[in-house]
Amino acid sequence: MAEKITDVENGILTLLNTSTYLTSTCRTIARYHGEISTLGNQVGQVIAGLPACYVAYTGSDFSKMGITSYDESMQFSVVVIAKHMRGNDKVADIMYPLLDEIKSIMLSSVYTIVRIDSIFQAGGATPNSDIFSVYTVDLVYNSVACS
């Protein structure tokens, strides 16, 4: 039987929550059930919970393995959001260690990292305004021989 999306998502959240660094740095480690492409526009609404890591299921690919069986590759993204009031260099001081920690956790797990990507950066119009940065760590989980 195929793995359930919720079970795989829970597995990712459990791994993230086992990191002392992430749990002490991030105010939020949770599920995200919206469109990742529009998350950048919503950053201002989640400002109180930053830095944050959100896990989102982004889809599945299927390949037929026989008459009644198939392989499923589930894709997830860990969306990492950070802000800083001192500019782009300081965002990197917050964001890059978070990405490095997530990368380290996932490279030693059953999940395959396929890409780390910056999807949004905004702010900084005035010297005291917040700079927001949003990255995704895209993962694949392979569930084989499902029927």
C-alpha positions as CSV (number, residue, x, y, z in Angstrom):
1,M,0.0,0.0,0.0
2,A,1.2,3.5,-0.8
3,E,2.5,5.7,2.0
4,K,0.1,8.4,3.1
5,I,1.0,12.0,2.5
6,T,0.3,12.9,6.1
7,D,2.7,10.2,7.3
8,V,5.5,11.4,5.2
9,E,4.9,15.0,6.1
10,N,4.9,14.1,9.8
11,G,8.2,12.3,9.2
12,I,9.7,15.5,7.9
13,L,8.3,17.6,10.7
14,T,9.7,15.1,13.2
15,L,13.2,15.3,11.7
16,L,13.1,19.1,11.8
17,N,11.9,19.1,15.4
18,T,14.8,16.8,16.5
19,S,17.2,19.6,15.7
20,T,18.1,21.6,18.7
21,Y,19.4,24.4,16.5
22,L,16.1,24.6,14.5
23,T,13.9,24.4,17.6
24,S,15.8,27.1,19.4
25,T,16.1,29.4,16.4
26,C,12.8,29.0,14.6
27,R,9.6,30.3,16.2
28,T,7.5,28.2,13.9
29,I,8.0,24.7,12.5
30,A,4.7,23.6,11.0
31,R,2.7,22.4,8.0
32,Y,1.8,24.9,5.2
33,H,-1.2,24.1,3.1
34,G,-1.2,27.0,0.6
35,E,0.4,27.8,-2.7
36,I,4.2,28.2,-2.2
37,S,4.3,30.6,-5.2
38,T,2.1,33.1,-3.3
39,L,3.8,32.7,0.1
40,G,6.1,35.7,-0.6
41,N,3.0,37.9,-0.7
42,Q,1.9,36.6,2.7
43,V,5.1,37.0,4.6
44,G,3.9,40.1,6.3
45,Q,1.0,38.1,7.8
46,V,3.3,35.6,9.5
47,I,5.9,38.1,10.8
48,A,5.4,37.2,14.5
49,G,6.5,33.6,13.9
50,L,9.7,34.3,12.1
51,P,12.1,32.7,11.5
52,A,10.0,29.8,10.4
53,C,10.1,26.4,8.6
54,Y,6.9,25.2,6.9
55,V,6.5,21.8,5.3
56,A,4.3,21.6,2.2
57,Y,3.3,18.7,0.0
58,T,3.8,19.8,-3.6
59,G,2.8,16.8,-5.6
60,S,3.6,13.3,-6.7
61,D,5.0,11.6,-9.8
62,F,3.9,8.0,-10.7
63,S,5.6,5.4,-12.8
64,K,4.0,2.1,-13.7
65,M,6.0,-0.9,-12.6
66,G,3.6,-3.7,-13.6
67,I,0.0,-4.4,-14.4
68,T,-1.3,-3.2,-11.0
69,S,1.8,-1.7,-9.3
70,Y,3.6,1.6,-9.5
71,D,6.3,3.7,-7.9
72,E,5.3,7.0,-6.4
73,S,7.7,9.9,-5.8
74,M,6.2,12.4,-3.4
75,Q,7.6,15.9,-3.5
76,F,7.7,18.2,-0.5
77,S,9.2,21.6,0.2
78,V,10.6,22.9,3.4
79,V,9.9,26.6,3.2
80,V,12.2,28.7,5.3
81,I,11.4,32.3,6.0
82,A,13.6,34.8,7.8
83,K,13.7,38.5,8.4
84,H,16.2,41.0,9.6
85,M,16.1,44.8,10.0
86,R,19.7,45.4,9.2
87,G,19.8,44.5,5.5
88,N,20.6,41.7,3.1
89,D,23.9,40.6,4.7
90,K,22.2,40.0,8.0
91,V,19.4,37.9,6.4
92,A,22.2,35.7,5.1
93,D,23.5,35.4,8.7
94,I,20.2,34.0,9.7
95,M,19.1,32.1,6.6
96,Y,22.2,30.2,5.6
97,P,22.7,28.5,8.9
98,L,19.1,27.4,8.8
99,L,19.5,26.0,5.3
100,D,22.7,24.3,6.3
101,E,21.0,22.6,9.2
102,I,18.1,21.4,7.2
103,K,20.4,20.2,4.5
104,S,22.4,18.2,7.0
105,I,19.3,16.7,8.5
106,M,17.8,15.7,5.2
107,L,21.1,14.3,3.7
108,S,21.2,11.7,6.5
109,S,17.6,10.7,6.1
110,V,15.3,8.8,3.7
111,Y,14.5,12.0,1.8
112,T,16.4,13.2,-1.2
113,I,17.2,16.9,-1.6
114,V,16.6,17.9,-5.2
115,R,17.0,21.7,-5.0
116,I,17.5,24.6,-2.6
117,D,16.1,27.8,-4.1
118,S,15.5,31.4,-3.2
119,I,11.9,32.2,-4.1
120,F,11.3,35.6,-2.6
121,Q,13.2,38.5,-1.1
122,A,11.7,41.9,-0.4
123,G,11.8,44.8,1.9
124,G,14.5,47.2,2.9
125,A,12.9,50.3,1.3
126,T,14.0,52.3,4.3
127,P,16.9,51.8,6.7
128,N,14.7,50.4,9.5
129,S,12.4,48.3,7.4
130,D,12.4,44.5,7.5
131,I,14.2,42.4,4.9
132,F,12.4,39.1,4.2
133,S,13.9,36.1,2.5
134,V,12.1,32.9,1.6
135,Y,13.9,29.8,0.5
136,T,12.6,26.3,-0.4
137,V,14.4,23.0,0.3
138,D,12.8,20.7,-2.2
139,L,12.6,17.0,-1.2
140,V,11.6,13.7,-2.8
141,Y,10.4,10.7,-0.9
142,N,10.2,7.5,-3.0
143,S,7.5,4.9,-2.2
144,V,8.0,1.8,-4.3
145,A,5.9,-1.1,-5.5
146,C,2.5,0.4,-4.5
147,S,-0.7,-1.2,-5.8
